[in-house]
Amino acid sequence: MDQQYRANHLVNLAILSCLALSTVAFGQALPEGKGKAEFQRICSNCHTTALATRATNSADEWKSIVDEMVSHGAQGSDEELANVVLYLSTNFGPKSGVAGSTAAPSPAHSASSQAAPAASPEVDRAKAVIEENGCGACHRVGGKGGYLAPSLNGIGARRKPEEIRVAIVSPQSTVRPENRQVQLTTREGKAVVGKLVSQDGNTVQLVDASGQTVSYSKAELRELTIVDKNPMPSFQNKITGQDLDSLVHYLGTLIEPDK
């Protein structure tokens, strides 16, 4: 039950970050309204996906998701975050009429899509599985995705296919030291979550949710926690059959590390 809850919650978090549509490719799809600017600035940590325009949550549900994103590094004042919740609940709520729409991409996006080489059906499906399950909220694939979990770029050179499969359906309960997260609170009450880079007796260095490497003096922190528990849920009952096979095969082809 706990794993299922965490899996569902991760998808909700991915929906929120993926709702921050690229202003280049899908800028015309976002409705106008109070909170749009704050939403785009604070929440744009993920690539675009059709999953975003199908999201429908109540105001309380959006607030819960926004609060969770803040605990994972999203930053904004109380007023700005309240505007984000207002914008989401107004435009992506059960009665908004926006969710489920299929806005046409801009001409620039259409041209770039046509110019891109066609991928195989298996690769297309694997990428869709990654989007549908919110993997980009934490992992990077290509030039897209989050920074809180290990990058999937180069995983084909680091892991055998069976190891990749096991990591998806039965992730380890702990993470390696180089992949640990850090949660901290400054004296001013600012909460930050990031991937641990290094620490000594005086400072802690981390990569935050935007991908920036930042350092904090421990003397200026109210709280500091190094997380060695693996936050990734099991996808054993969510990614199965051909979808799982396609995903494992695709990840196995990613042999180039981050540049």
N, C-alpha and C positions, 0 to 999 in steps of 0.2 A: 504493500500500500504506500509506504514512504517513498519507494523508488518511483512508483507511478506518479505520485504527487510532484516529485522533483522533476520528472520528465515533462509533465504537463506545464509546470511553472517555467521551465527552461524554454519551451516553445513560446509561451506568452512573452518572455523577455526578448526572444528573437523577433517576435512580431513587432514589438515596440521599436527595437533598434532598426528593423528593416522597414518600418513605416517612414523612416527619414529618407525619402526618395531623392535620388541624385538630381540636382537642379539642372544638370546637363541633359540627362536622358529622359527624366520624367517630371521636370519642373512644372509642366502645365497640368499635371494630374492632381496636384494638391489644391484643395479648395482654399479660398481666402478666409481670413478670420483672425480674431485676436488669439495670439499665442503661436501663430504659424512661424514667425521668425525665431522665437525661443525654441520651438520644437525642432526646426531645422538645425539650429546651432548646437543645441544640447544633445540631441538624440541621433545625430548622423554618424553612427559608428559602424554601420553595416551597409552592404550593397543592396540594390533594389531587388524586389521580388514581388510576384503577383500575390503572394500570401498576404502582403500588407493590406491591399485594398479589399480583402475579404474579412479583415478583423472587425469584430463587433463586441464591444465591452461597455458595461455601465460605467458611470463616473467613479464609483467606488472601486471597481475592478481596474480601471486605468490608473487611479491613484496608487493602488497597491503595486502595480507593475512599475510605475514611475519611481516609487519609493525603493523598490528592489533595485532598479537600475542605478539609483543614487548610491546605494550600498555597494555597487560594483564599479563606482568611479564616475558616473555622470555628475556634472557639476553645474550648479545654478542657484540663484537666490530663492528664498521661499516664494516670492512673488512670481519669479520666472517659472518655477516648477508648477505653481498653481495655474499659470497661463497655459502651460503644456497640457495639464490634465483637462482644463476647460476646452482647449482646442480639440483634443482627442475625443472627449466624450460628446462634443457637439457634432463633430464631423465623422467620427467612426464609432458611434454608439448604435444601439439596436434600432433606433427610430430615425437615424440620420439619412438613410437612403443612399449613402455614399458607398458603404461596403458592398462588395460584389460587383462594382463597376469595373469596366475595362477601358480606361482612358487610352486613347491612341498615343503612341510615342511620338516625340517630336521628329521633324524631318531629319535632323542631324543624327538622331538615334537610329532611324530607319536606314539611313545611308551606311552608317557604320556597321549595322547588323548585316546588311547585304554584302559589304566588303569583306567581312570576316569569313575565314574558311569554314566550311560546314563540318561539324563534329559528327562522330558516329552516333547512332541511336543509343548505344550503351553509355557513352560519355555524357550525352544529353540527359539520360535518365539519372546517372550518378550525380550530376550537378543539381538536378531537381531534387533528389533525395537529400542532398546537403542543405538546400534551401528550405525544404519542407520541414526538416527536423531542427532547424535553428542552429546548425553547427557553426555558422559564421558569427554568431554572437560572441563566441570565445576563441575560435580557431581562425587562422588565416589560410586561405587557399588562393593561389595566384596573388594578385594585388589587393584582395578584398578580405574583409572579416575583422575579427577582434584580436586583441593582444593578450588576453588574460590566460589563455591556454597555449600549449605548444603549437607552433605553426605546422600545418600539414604539408607545406612545401618541402620536398626532399624526403618525405616519409617512406617512399618506395626504396630509397637507398639505405634507410635505417632499419626498416622492419621487413620481415618476410610476410607474404600474403596471409598466412595463418595467424601470425601475430597481430596483424591489422584487424582481422576478423574477431579475434578474441578481445581486443581492446574496445571494439564497438559493442559486442554483446555482453561482455563480462569485464568491465574496466576494473583495474586494481583499486583497492580501497585507499591506498596512499600514492603519493606522487614522488618522483625523484627530486632530490634537493634543487636541481637547476630549474625545475618547473613549479616550484612552490609559489604560492600567492602570499601577499602581505596585505593586511588590513590595518589601517591606522586612523587615528583621530587627532587633529591638531588641537592646540590650546584654544583656538577660536571655535572649535566644534566642527571643522571641516572633515568629512569622512572621505577617505581615499582607499581604493582597492587597486592593486596592480600586481604584476609579475615581479617577483623578487629578483634583483640583479646581484646585490651584495649588501653586506652590512658589517660594521665593526662596533666598537664600544661607543662611538659618538654619532655615527650617521647610518642611515639606511637608504639604499638606492633601489628604485623600481621603475618598471615601464608601466605607465598608466593606461587608462582605457583608450586614449587617443593615440597611443604609440610613442609618446614622448618619454624620454628617460629623465627622471627627476630625483633629487636628493632631499632628504629631510634630516634635520638635526634631532637626535633623540631627546635632547633636553627641551625641545619645543613641542613635544608630543604629549598628548594626554593618555593615549592608549596605542599599543603596538602589538599585533598578533601575527605570527608566522603560521600560515595554514599548510599543514602537510596532508590533510585529508583530500581525497580526490572528489571534486564537486560534480564530476561527470556521471550522469545516471546511466543505467544499462538500457540499451536499445534493443534488447533481445526480442521483445514483443512488438516493437515498432518498426524495425527495419528487418525484413525477412525475405526469404526466397530469392527471386531474381534481382530484386532491389539491392539486397545485401551483396549478392555476387557481383553486380555491376559496380557498386560502391567500392568494394575491396579491390577489384581489378583496376578501377580508375585511380584510386589512391596509390596502388602499387606502381603506377606509371609516373608518379610525381617524384622524380629523382633529383630535380634542381632545387637547391636550398634557397632561402630568402636572399635577395640581392640588396 
